[in-house]
Amino acid sequence: MDNLAGRIASNYALIEERVAAAGGRGRTRIVAVTKTHPAEVVRAALSAGLRDFGENYAGELIAKAEELRGEDLRWHMIGHLQSRAIKGLAPHVAVWHSVSRAKEMDLLAGLEVRAQLLVQVDYSGAEGRNGVPPAEVAALVDHGRALGLNVAGLMVVTPQIDPPARAEIFAATRELGEVLGLREFSMGMTDDFEWAVREGSTMVRIGRAIFGDRPAAEPAGAR
Ligand SMILES: *Cc1c(COP(=O)(O)O)cnc(C)c1O
């Protein structure tokens, strides 16, 4: 294993331990977020044994998926979905974490997508934030089910507030999903994943704690 793969493997092992210590062993999957990192980093992570990778930008996900075609891995789309990008993403994505509009579901259904799909919940109520308000989640889940989509769970990104306050958001998300019969909860990132795991997360999305700090600027054309 080269240096990079070795470093990724030891960072990942540490995350696994912390997930286990928070009660997530056998329940919480670790999705390695590779946004802004080149395909070689994904290759190194593959040789370190990682299999689940998250990307935020359609163009970047598709480029890496094509470069790594044939590898044994699963791509997770975790960023804001743009309708026009859905068709290009569909052949590559195993889990759609950020569905937040009926129109996106209509497009996914039209493409006969069988992949798991999560509805992103937004508690901030702020303009321009991705996700649907909690009060609208049930209707969107019903819409997806009526279309025959595999609506598996909920996803949430917390605002930059104290971890204890984030724990309340994670708990509220899990309760909301359980009422609707959903089992997957994509909750937790580098700064707060232990709080999320304690509240029932089944997928944590970890970037910096595995790969180090990202370059400040997103690569040109990534969106
Ligand atoms: C970037 C990103 C992550 C990973 O964030 P880290 O803080 O690097 O762990 C997780 N989820 C979403 C939606 C992201 O955009």
The ligand as an SDF file (V2000), in Angstrom:
LIG
                    3D

 15 15  0  0  0  0  0  0  0  0999 V2000
  -18.7510   18.0430    2.1540 C   0  0  0  0  0  0  0  0  0  0  0  0
  -19.9040   17.3140    2.7030 C   0  0  0  0  0  0  0  0  0  0  0  0
  -19.7370   16.2970    3.6510 C   0  0  0  0  0  0  0  0  0  0  0  0
  -18.3830   15.9450    4.2700 C   0  0  0  0  0  0  0  0  0  0  0  0
  -17.9790   16.9840    5.0890 O   0  0  0  0  0  0  0  0  0  0  0  0
  -16.6820   16.8490    6.0660 P   0  0  0  0  0  0  0  0  0  0  0  0
  -16.8900   17.9530    7.0110 O   0  0  0  0  0  0  0  0  0  0  0  0
  -15.4980   16.9960    5.1870 O   0  0  0  0  0  0  0  0  0  0  0  0
  -16.7480   15.5160    6.6900 O   0  0  0  0  0  0  0  0  0  0  0  0
  -20.8630   15.6090    4.0770 C   0  0  0  0  0  0  0  0  0  0  0  0
  -22.0880   15.8940    3.5980 N   0  0  0  0  0  0  0  0  0  0  0  0
  -22.2980   16.8750    2.6970 C   0  0  0  0  0  0  0  0  0  0  0  0
  -23.6710   17.1460    2.2210 C   0  0  0  0  0  0  0  0  0  0  0  0
  -21.2200   17.6230    2.2330 C   0  0  0  0  0  0  0  0  0  0  0  0
  -21.4310   18.6030    1.3610 O   0  0  0  0  0  0  0  0  0  0  0  0
  1  2  1  0
  2  3  1  0
  2 14  2  0
  3  4  1  0
  3 10  2  0
  4  5  1  0
  5  6  1  0
  6  7  2  0
  6  8  1  0
  6  9  1  0
 10 11  1  0
 11 12  2  0
 12 13  1  0
 12 14  1  0
 14 15  1  0
M  END
$$$$
